[in-house]
Amino acid sequence: IFNDASHCVCMSTSGAHEGTTTITVFFEGTANPILPVVTQIGELFALCDALDVTDPQVAAGEASHLKMGFDGCGVVAGLPGALFAFGLAPQCDAVVARLEALASSSEACRQCLSVNVLGLSRGGIAALQLAKKLESASTALRDRLRLALLLFDPVPGNLVFTARHLDFLAAVGMPGVLTTASGVLDLSASPVSSVLAVYPHEPLPDIAFHAPLLPAYPPAAEVVEDATLGCHQGALYPVGLTRGSPVAAACRLSAHRLVEALRERGTRLRPAGGGGGLGAGLGPAPHRRAPHRRAPHRRAVHAGLPGGGCGGGPRAAAGVAGLVPRGGAA
């Protein structure tokens, strides 16, 4: 895959180019630890066949497959994290510091850094904040970087009305101070090269502050925004724990999508164990009747551009018509 923004050529299959280091970053949802496993984010982190370099004291050495995993902001920052997404910025700073160190390495395997970032809910917002921070990355890093975002229902935790009408600091060039949403609505200058954003179609009540976000991406980015079965985190529980439950089909569908997306982008995943792992019981398709249920839903969203447009280059929007920006940009 050729990244116009960074002039870096990376192969996206598991047989990556000899000069490529693949680092996969996992951001859990607000109230979830990365381990023990609560959702498929933690499960995928555990299955990722890579050296864990979350601890800054761990040396990457010559390893060509690395991973980092982070607890939800409500776990690391308590109530301020749960309410205001405190705790995401230090996690993103830790990832940037690791990437800068890798970019400055003389190891031959660091010629290209393929960075895959998977986040759920506020973890999806962390992925967007990381992309925003990488706008100011060093030349050495940007020249080597291929950044792929995998977002599962990225939710900033702000009311659409608040972000659109009451965030006066965003209107004067200080986004992200009063509302989390405004800080990541515009990623058009970021080094993002590809995006897969998946939005469960069932809404939560407005009072739950769960309007998701549709940012503006770089013009050259390949963007896929898709709707899926289920409701927020309920569509991402471990497959082995949901057999026979109403959310089983949604969770199986999510597992298929995320596993396929990660492997396509070069992340190595170990086979799940037999019993209740991520791959347990996955057939060629989820529940056959579930996609044919007639249950249309609409979800208000924070949108990156006036009129609800989201920017970005070639994009495929499969079933996202139910995501409705209220009054245009938030």
Secondary structure as a PSIPRED ss2 file (coil, helix, strand):
# PSIPRED VFORMAT (PSIPRED V4.0)

   1 I C   1.000  0.000  0.000
   2 F E   0.000  0.000  1.000
   3 N E   0.000  0.000  1.000
   4 D C   1.000  0.000  0.000
   5 A C   1.000  0.000  0.000
   6 S C   1.000  0.000  0.000
   7 H C   1.000  0.000  0.000
   8 C E   0.000  0.000  1.000
   9 V E   0.000  0.000  1.000
  10 C C   1.000  0.000  0.000
  11 M C   1.000  0.000  0.000
  12 S C   1.000  0.000  0.000
  13 T C   1.000  0.000  0.000
  14 S C   1.000  0.000  0.000
  15 G C   1.000  0.000  0.000
  16 A C   1.000  0.000  0.000
  17 H C   1.000  0.000  0.000
  18 E C   1.000  0.000  0.000
  19 G C   1.000  0.000  0.000
  20 T E   0.000  0.000  1.000
  21 T E   0.000  0.000  1.000
  22 T E   0.000  0.000  1.000
  23 I E   0.000  0.000  1.000
  24 T E   0.000  0.000  1.000
  25 V E   0.000  0.000  1.000
  26 F E   0.000  0.000  1.000
  27 F E   0.000  0.000  1.000
  28 E C   1.000  0.000  0.000
  29 G C   1.000  0.000  0.000
  30 T C   1.000  0.000  0.000
  31 A C   1.000  0.000  0.000
  32 N C   1.000  0.000  0.000
  33 P C   1.000  0.000  0.000
  34 I C   1.000  0.000  0.000
  35 L C   1.000  0.000  0.000
  36 P C   1.000  0.000  0.000
  37 V C   1.000  0.000  0.000
  38 V C   1.000  0.000  0.000
  39 T C   1.000  0.000  0.000
  40 Q H   0.000  1.000  0.000
  41 I H   0.000  1.000  0.000
  42 G H   0.000  1.000  0.000
  43 E H   0.000  1.000  0.000
  44 L H   0.000  1.000  0.000
  45 F H   0.000  1.000  0.000
  46 A H   0.000  1.000  0.000
  47 L H   0.000  1.000  0.000
  48 C E   0.000  0.000  1.000
  49 D C   1.000  0.000  0.000
  50 A C   1.000  0.000  0.000
  51 L E   0.000  0.000  1.000
  52 D E   0.000  0.000  1.000
  53 V C   1.000  0.000  0.000
  54 T C   1.000  0.000  0.000
  55 D C   1.000  0.000  0.000
  56 P C   1.000  0.000  0.000
  57 Q C   1.000  0.000  0.000
  58 V C   1.000  0.000  0.000
  59 A C   1.000  0.000  0.000
  60 A C   1.000  0.000  0.000
  61 G C   1.000  0.000  0.000
  62 E C   1.000  0.000  0.000
  63 A C   1.000  0.000  0.000
  64 S C   1.000  0.000  0.000
  65 H E   0.000  0.000  1.000
  66 L E   0.000  0.000  1.000
  67 K E   0.000  0.000  1.000
  68 M E   0.000  0.000  1.000
  69 G E   0.000  0.000  1.000
  70 F E   0.000  0.000  1.000
  71 D C   1.000  0.000  0.000
  72 G C   1.000  0.000  0.000
  73 C H   0.000  1.000  0.000
  74 G H   0.000  1.000  0.000
  75 V H   0.000  1.000  0.000
  76 V H   0.000  1.000  0.000
  77 A H   0.000  1.000  0.000
  78 G H   0.000  1.000  0.000
  79 L H   0.000  1.000  0.000
  80 P H   0.000  1.000  0.000
  81 G H   0.000  1.000  0.000
  82 A H   0.000  1.000  0.000
  83 L H   0.000  1.000  0.000
  84 F H   0.000  1.000  0.000
  85 A C   1.000  0.000  0.000
  86 F C   1.000  0.000  0.000
  87 G C   1.000  0.000  0.000
  88 L H   0.000  1.000  0.000
  89 A H   0.000  1.000  0.000
  90 P H   0.000  1.000  0.000
  91 Q H   0.000  1.000  0.000
  92 C H   0.000  1.000  0.000
  93 D H   0.000  1.000  0.000
  94 A H   0.000  1.000  0.000
  95 V H   0.000  1.000  0.000
  96 V H   0.000  1.000  0.000
  97 A H   0.000  1.000  0.000
  98 R H   0.000  1.000  0.000
  99 L H   0.000  1.000  0.000
 100 E H   0.000  1.000  0.000
 101 A H   0.000  1.000  0.000
 102 L H   0.000  1.000  0.000
 103 A H   0.000  1.000  0.000
 104 S C   1.000  0.000  0.000
 105 S C   1.000  0.000  0.000
 106 S C   1.000  0.000  0.000
 107 E C   1.000  0.000  0.000
 108 A H   0.000  1.000  0.000
 109 C H   0.000  1.000  0.000
 110 R H   0.000  1.000  0.000
 111 Q C   1.000  0.000  0.000
 112 C E   0.000  0.000  1.000
 113 L E   0.000  0.000  1.000
 114 S E   0.000  0.000  1.000
 115 V E   0.000  0.000  1.000
 116 N E   0.000  0.000  1.000
 117 V E   0.000  0.000  1.000
 118 L E   0.000  0.000  1.000
 119 G E   0.000  0.000  1.000
 120 L E   0.000  0.000  1.000
 121 S C   1.000  0.000  0.000
 122 R H   0.000  1.000  0.000
 123 G H   0.000  1.000  0.000
 124 G H   0.000  1.000  0.000
 125 I H   0.000  1.000  0.000
 126 A H   0.000  1.000  0.000
 127 A H   0.000  1.000  0.000
 128 L H   0.000  1.000  0.000
 129 Q H   0.000  1.000  0.000
 130 L H   0.000  1.000  0.000
 131 A H   0.000  1.000  0.000
 132 K H   0.000  1.000  0.000
 133 K H   0.000  1.000  0.000
 134 L H   0.000  1.000  0.000
 135 E H   0.000  1.000  0.000
 136 S H   0.000  1.000  0.000
 137 A C   1.000  0.000  0.000
 138 S C   1.000  0.000  0.000
 139 T H   0.000  1.000  0.000
 140 A H   0.000  1.000  0.000
 141 L H   0.000  1.000  0.000
 142 R H   0.000  1.000  0.000
 143 D C   1.000  0.000  0.000
 144 R C   1.000  0.000  0.000
 145 L E   0.000  0.000  1.000
 146 R E   0.000  0.000  1.000
 147 L E   0.000  0.000  1.000
 148 A E   0.000  0.000  1.000
 149 L E   0.000  0.000  1.000
 150 L E   0.000  0.000  1.000
 151 L E   0.000  0.000  1.000
 152 F E   0.000  0.000  1.000
 153 D C   1.000  0.000  0.000
 154 P C   1.000  0.000  0.000
 155 V C   1.000  0.000  0.000
 156 P C   1.000  0.000  0.000
 157 G C   1.000  0.000  0.000
 158 N C   1.000  0.000  0.000
 159 L C   1.000  0.000  0.000
 160 V H   0.000  1.000  0.000
 161 F H   0.000  1.000  0.000
 162 T H   0.000  1.000  0.000
 163 A H   0.000  1.000  0.000
 164 R H   0.000  1.000  0.000
 165 H H   0.000  1.000  0.000
 166 L H   0.000  1.000  0.000
 167 D C   1.000  0.000  0.000
 168 F H   0.000  1.000  0.000
 169 L H   0.000  1.000  0.000
 170 A H   0.000  1.000  0.000
 171 A H   0.000  1.000  0.000
 172 V C   1.000  0.000  0.000
 173 G C   1.000  0.000  0.000
 174 M C   1.000  0.000  0.000
 175 P C   1.000  0.000  0.000
 176 G C   1.000  0.000  0.000
 177 V C   1.000  0.000  0.000
 178 L C   1.000  0.000  0.000
 179 T C   1.000  0.000  0.000
 180 T C   1.000  0.000  0.000
 181 A H   0.000  1.000  0.000
 182 S H   0.000  1.000  0.000
 183 G H   0.000  1.000  0.000
 184 V C   1.000  0.000  0.000
 185 L C   1.000  0.000  0.000
 186 D E   0.000  0.000  1.000
 187 L C   1.000  0.000  0.000
 188 S C   1.000  0.000  0.000
 189 A C   1.000  0.000  0.000
 190 S C   1.000  0.000  0.000
 191 P C   1.000  0.000  0.000
 192 V E   0.000  0.000  1.000
 193 S E   0.000  0.000  1.000
 194 S E   0.000  0.000  1.000
 195 V E   0.000  0.000  1.000
 196 L E   0.000  0.000  1.000
 197 A E   0.000  0.000  1.000
 198 V E   0.000  0.000  1.000
 199 Y E   0.000  0.000  1.000
 200 P E   0.000  0.000  1.000
 201 H C   1.000  0.000  0.000
 202 E C   1.000  0.000  0.000
 203 P C   1.000  0.000  0.000
 204 L C   1.000  0.000  0.000
 205 P C   1.000  0.000  0.000
 206 D H   0.000  1.000  0.000
 207 I H   0.000  1.000  0.000
 208 A H   0.000  1.000  0.000
 209 F C   1.000  0.000  0.000
 210 H C   1.000  0.000  0.000
 211 A C   1.000  0.000  0.000
 212 P C   1.000  0.000  0.000
 213 L E   0.000  0.000  1.000
 214 L E   0.000  0.000  1.000
 215 P C   1.000  0.000  0.000
 216 A E   0.000  0.000  1.000
 217 Y E   0.000  0.000  1.000
 218 P C   1.000  0.000  0.000
 219 P C   1.000  0.000  0.000
 220 A C   1.000  0.000  0.000
 221 A C   1.000  0.000  0.000
 222 E E   0.000  0.000  1.000
 223 V E   0.000  0.000  1.000
 224 V E   0.000  0.000  1.000
 225 E E   0.000  0.000  1.000
 226 D E   0.000  0.000  1.000
 227 A E   0.000  0.000  1.000
 228 T E   0.000  0.000  1.000
 229 L C   1.000  0.000  0.000
 230 G C   1.000  0.000  0.000
 231 C C   1.000  0.000  0.000
 232 H H   0.000  1.000  0.000
 233 Q H   0.000  1.000  0.000
 234 G H   0.000  1.000  0.000
 235 A H   0.000  1.000  0.000
 236 L C   1.000  0.000  0.000
 237 Y C   1.000  0.000  0.000
 238 P C   1.000  0.000  0.000
 239 V H   0.000  1.000  0.000
 240 G H   0.000  1.000  0.000
 241 L H   0.000  1.000  0.000
 242 T C   1.000  0.000  0.000
 243 R C   1.000  0.000  0.000
 244 G C   1.000  0.000  0.000
 245 S C   1.000  0.000  0.000
 246 P C   1.000  0.000  0.000
 247 V C   1.000  0.000  0.000
 248 A H   0.000  1.000  0.000
 249 A H   0.000  1.000  0.000
 250 A H   0.000  1.000  0.000
 251 C H   0.000  1.000  0.000
 252 R H   0.000  1.000  0.000
 253 L H   0.000  1.000  0.000
 254 S H   0.000  1.000  0.000
 255 A H   0.000  1.000  0.000
 256 H H   0.000  1.000  0.000
 257 R H   0.000  1.000  0.000
 258 L H   0.000  1.000  0.000
 259 V H   0.000  1.000  0.000
 260 E H   0.000  1.000  0.000
 261 A H   0.000  1.000  0.000
 262 L H   0.000  1.000  0.000
 263 R H   0.000  1.000  0.000
 264 E H   0.000  1.000  0.000
 265 R C   1.000  0.000  0.000
 266 G C   1.000  0.000  0.000
 267 T C   1.000  0.000  0.000
 268 R C   1.000  0.000  0.000
 269 L E   0.000  0.000  1.000
 270 R C   1.000  0.000  0.000
 271 P C   1.000  0.000  0.000
 272 A C   1.000  0.000  0.000
 273 G C   1.000  0.000  0.000
 274 G C   1.000  0.000  0.000
 275 G C   1.000  0.000  0.000
 276 G C   1.000  0.000  0.000
 277 G C   1.000  0.000  0.000
 278 L C   1.000  0.000  0.000
 279 G C   1.000  0.000  0.000
 280 A C   1.000  0.000  0.000
 281 G C   1.000  0.000  0.000
 282 L C   1.000  0.000  0.000
 283 G C   1.000  0.000  0.000
 284 P C   1.000  0.000  0.000
 285 A C   1.000  0.000  0.000
 286 P C   1.000  0.000  0.000
 287 H C   1.000  0.000  0.000
 288 R C   1.000  0.000  0.000
 289 R C   1.000  0.000  0.000
 290 A H   0.000  1.000  0.000
 291 P H   0.000  1.000  0.000
 292 H H   0.000  1.000  0.000
 293 R C   1.000  0.000  0.000
 294 R C   1.000  0.000  0.000
 295 A C   1.000  0.000  0.000
 296 P C   1.000  0.000  0.000
 297 H C   1.000  0.000  0.000
 298 R C   1.000  0.000  0.000
 299 R E   0.000  0.000  1.000
 300 A E   0.000  0.000  1.000
 301 V E   0.000  0.000  1.000
 302 H E   0.000  0.000  1.000
 303 A E   0.000  0.000  1.000
 304 G C   1.000  0.000  0.000
 305 L C   1.000  0.000  0.000
 306 P H   0.000  1.000  0.000
 307 G H   0.000  1.000  0.000
 308 G H   0.000  1.000  0.000
 309 G C   1.000  0.000  0.000
 310 C C   1.000  0.000  0.000
 311 G E   0.000  0.000  1.000
 312 G C   1.000  0.000  0.000
 313 G C   1.000  0.000  0.000
 314 P C   1.000  0.000  0.000
 315 R E   0.000  0.000  1.000
 316 A E   0.000  0.000  1.000
 317 A E   0.000  0.000  1.000
 318 A E   0.000  0.000  1.000
 319 G C   1.000  0.000  0.000
 320 V C   1.000  0.000  0.000
 321 A C   1.000  0.000  0.000
 322 G C   1.000  0.000  0.000
 323 L E   0.000  0.000  1.000
 324 V E   0.000  0.000  1.000
 325 P E   0.000  0.000  1.000
 326 R C   1.000  0.000  0.000
 327 G C   1.000  0.000  0.000
 328 G C   1.000  0.000  0.000
 329 A C   1.000  0.000  0.000
 330 A C   1.000  0.000  0.000
